């Protein structure tokens, strides 16, 4: 069983003690740029809160391999927002993410085929 999507929330600034409000269990997540609406990340996980923290925080981490040291995140945390959707199981989350992705692809194909 899949729950309802949360409202869009600004991404917290972890350097100021902010935290992600997300399910610790299975579910789906989506991260978008505030101004453009560009989708930065979308997926499902057995632990949504952990997945969200890895998606956004990993590009700026300073860990092995060495060539990643100079990489900075594409957007500042103040420029992105996220929403989550809890699920009863990982299988439910995977199914829901697949359906949502297929729907998004169909909409994009429709608008790409529409003459202007």
Helices and strands as residue ranges (DSSP letters): E 2-5, E 9-10, G 14-16, E 27-33, E 39-45, H 48-57, G 58-60, G 66-68, G 77-79, E 80-87, H 90-113
